Amino acid sequence: MATASLSSDQPRDITRIVHHPSRRRSRTAAVLRDRLVRSLLFCCAAMSVLITFTIIAVLFRESARFFQMQGVTLGGFFGSTKWSPLFTGDIGIWPLVSGTLLVTVVAMAVALPLGLITAIYLSEYAPARIRSILKPTLEILAGIPTVVYGYFALTVITPGLKFFHEGFNIYNAFSAGLAVGILCLPTVCSLTEDALRAVPRSLRDASYGLGGTRFDVSTKVVVPAALSGIVSAFLLAIARAIGETMIVALACGATARMAIDPRQEAQTMTGWMVQMALGDASHESVEYFSMYAVAAVLFVITFSLTVFGNIVRKRFREEYQ
C-alpha cells in the first residue's frame, strides 16, 4: 500500500516540478510587460509636458526680444489704444484685445444659451431616438474645418445681415462672431449634457415625488447640481472663441481699431498673427516679433480662464454617494 501511494504521488510531483519554471517565466514576462507599458505611458506624458514648456519658453523668449527693440516699451504696449506696427509704429495692444472680446461676446451670446437649452432638452426631454439623431449632428458640426466656417460667414451670414440692415460691412465682427458661436455650440452642448446626465437619478425622483414638474426638476434641481460642469463647459467655449483663428482672419477684417460696433470691421489677436505669418515681414523687424508678444498676451488670457475654471469647478463641485 505504501509503495502504491508513493507511485501514485510521483506523477503529481513531477508535474509540479515541470510546470514551475514556465509559471515563473510567464510571471516575469508579465512584470516586464507591465514595466514597459508604464515606461511608455510616462514617456508620452513627459513628452507632452516638455512640448508645452518648450512652446511657452520660445513664446516668452521671442516676446522679450520684442520689448528689447528700439521704440518698444511696456507702457506703449499696454497703454496705447493704437495698433499699427507696419505703418506708424504704434504698438498699443488694446485694439486687438477689443476686437477679440467683441467677437467672443457675439459668439457666446449665440453658443451659451443655445448650447445650454439644447443640452437640457437632450438630457431631460428628448426621447432616445431623437437624442441618437441630434448628438451625431452636433458632433458633425464640431468636425467641420474652421476655414469652412470662415467662408460660410463671408458667403451666407454677411449677405444675410446686409439684407436686413445695410449698415454691415463686408467684413464685420458680428458675422465672424456668429460663425464662431456656431463653432462653439457643439462644445457647450456636449459637455453640458454630460454634466447634466451625471446628476444622480435619485435627485430627479425625489423632486418628482415632491410634486415637481419636469421643468422644475430640470431648472431647479438638475442644473444647479451640475453647475460646476456647466461653468467649465462655458469657460472652455470662451477660451475656444478667443483662440479661434481662421474664421476671424477671413470674416472679421484686418483693421485694428477700438471695436465697439460689431457691424464694422475689426481685427483680433489671432487675426494679426495670421497676417504676420502670411506676410513678408522681416524676421528681425518689430512687426514680426510683435506676433510673439500678441501670442503671449493671448496665452495669458486663456491660461487665466483655465485657472479660473478650475477654481470654479472645485468651488461648486458636488459629490453624491
Secondary structure, 3 states (H helix, E strand, C coil): CHHHHHHHHHHHHHHHHHHHHHHHHHHHHHHHHHHHHHHHHHHHHHHHHHHHHHHHHHHHHHHHHHHCCCCCCHHHHHHCCCEECCCCCEECCHHHHHHHHHHHHHHHHHHHHHHHHHHHHHHHHCCHHHHHHHHHHHHHHHHCCHHHHHHHHHHHHHHHHHHHCCCCCCCCHHHHHHHHHHHHHHHHHHHHHHHHHCCCHHHHHHHHHCCCCHHHHHHHHHHHHCHHHHHHHHHHHHHHHHHCCHHHHHHCCCCCCCCCCCCCCCCCHHHHHHHHHHCCCCCCCHHHHHHHHHHHHHHHHHHHHHHHHHHHHHHHCCCCC
